[in-house]
Amino acid sequence: MVGKDRPAIALQRKNLNSIPTPGPEDVVIRNEYIGLNPVDWKMIRNWPANWNIGHVPGVDGAGTVLRLGENVKGLIPGQRVAYHQDLYRDGSFASHTVVDNRALLKVPDTLPLLLAASLPCPLMTAWQAIEKVPRRPEANVLITGAGGMVGRFLIQLAAQRNYRVTAMASPRHHKTLRQLGAESVIAWDTQSLKTQFFAVFDTVNAQHAASMADWIEANGHLVCIQDRLETPPVPAFDKAISLHEVALNALFRVGTDRQWAQFRQAGEDLLTMVAHENLRAPEPRIEAMAALPEALEELTTQDRPLKTVIDVRHFANEE
């Protein structure tokens, strides 16, 4: 858990006297691994107004179903699942997490829970981002910040939809990004761009996303994955580009059952693709629960590992 007056990434241990009780639509997950994401440290540092003292952070996890709410169907105790948690409920940095059943993704038998825990946030963010744009095979698309987890998944999903992908990233990533399906890779230099794009997927920030608007064709799309565009980056009646915001947590606020069903089906299909190696995911680095504060702090740096997963199996046994 976090203490509001403590340093930015300082955590305190919170001992529970009993396993949480699920609400009617909830499931209690016994966590085995938790996946770390930049949103974790950002939420801790920014301290949302509705986080109380003792709030448990963490959005991604994987483990087994322990208890079911009375209205939950389609899941059984012992089933392997991964999840992306509501930002405003107690999260995955724990031995047990209570999750809305609609957010649970069944994990294929051939996919290790270790890898599954590293996937929900970046994989479903990439999926949601590309779903914002109507399909137009052979169209040129640009993915900025493509060396990160979201960018790597976006390249693969875009290539599978027959887009012509240009990836913008640091040179050290270029070889890998070509292998993932990028037709062209460039460094952080727009002077290297030779075409207008049907869509730009920006994973950097709102300011950078706005700076890419000049490279979008008329009636094209600008998908801002990190932050949001508060004001249009082009004049009215100019290019008439569509602006898109990406926020997985929106489903927890206003998502319909139909939207949740689409999310779950897509998530489980994507996990199956990873299991069958039709979608490449990097092997995460594994750390113990005791290393969690340092691992979160590392995420704030430029030299952070691509993905870190925390093994909470022994931590759970200590509860």
Summary of the structure (lengths in Angstrom):
residues: 319
radius of gyration: 19.8
end to end distance: 14.4
largest distance: 61.7
contacts: 1033
relative contact order: 0.15
helix: 33%
strand: 23%
